[in-house]
Every structure is written in C-alpha cells, then in structure tokens.
C-alpha cells in the first residue's frame, strides 16, 4: 500500500495512540465506511422530507408562527 504524505502522517498519528498498523488501518476503513453510509442515509432522509408536501406545509406554518412570536427589532 502506498500512502501520500497526508495519509502517512494520519497513520503515524493513529499508531502513536497505541494502535498497531493493521488495527489503525482497519479502524480508519470501518469509520470511513460508517461515515459514508450515514451521509447516504441522511441524504435519503432529506430527499424524503423534501418530497413530503404535508411536511413542507407544516414546516412553513411553524416558521410563520415562530416569526410572529419573535420580538420586534
């Protein structure tokens, strides 16, 4: 495996924390996969909410209510 300077520095940082090279790489890969999966899940949730007309209407009503309750400037 070839690492650029940034990746090599990150690996050294993980190893300095007490992880073996294998454990550091495994941990980084698993965490990256979790972040990617979570971003995909959030994007799907946003798309579903944006497509929900009832939810959008409720959001606009709530925003209007909050604006009406705001103290004058």
N, C-alpha and C positions, 0 to 999 in steps of 0.2 A: 504494500500500500504506500502510495506517495502522498505526502502532505505538503501543502504550501506553508509559508511561514506562520500565517494566522492559525491554521489548524494545528500545526506542531506546537505553537505556544499554548493553545487551548488544551491540547493533550497533556502537555507538561504540567499545566495548572491542575488538571484533574488528578494526575499521578501524584502531585505534591500533596494533595488532600488525602493520600493514603490508598488510592485505588491502583490496582495493577493495570498495566497497559490494556490487557484484554477486558477487564471489568470497566475501565474508563470508556473504551470504545463501545462496548455493549450498552452501557448506561446511556451514552450520548445518542446512539442509534434509537434506542427504545424511547427516550424522551423526545427526540425529533419526530418519530412516528406518532407519538401521542399528540404532540402539538399540531401536526398536520391533520390528524383525524379530527381534533377538536375544532380547528379552523373550518374544516369541511362541514362539521355538524352545525356550527354557528351560522355559516353561510346558508345552509339549508333552512335553518330556523328563521333567519331574516327573510329569506325568499318566501317562506310560508306565511309569515306575518304580513309582508308587503302585499301578498296576494289575497289576504283576508279582508274583504271590503268592510265587514262588520267591525273588525278590529280597528281598521283605519278610521272609521267614523267615530268609534268610541275614543280613540286617541285624540282626534280633533276636538271632540266635545270636552274631554278632560283638559286639553291645552287651553281652550277658550275659558273654561271655568277657572283654571289657575291664573290666567291673565286677568280675569275680572276680580280676583281676590288680591292681586298684587297691589302693594301700597303705591300711591301716586308718587311720581318723581319730583 
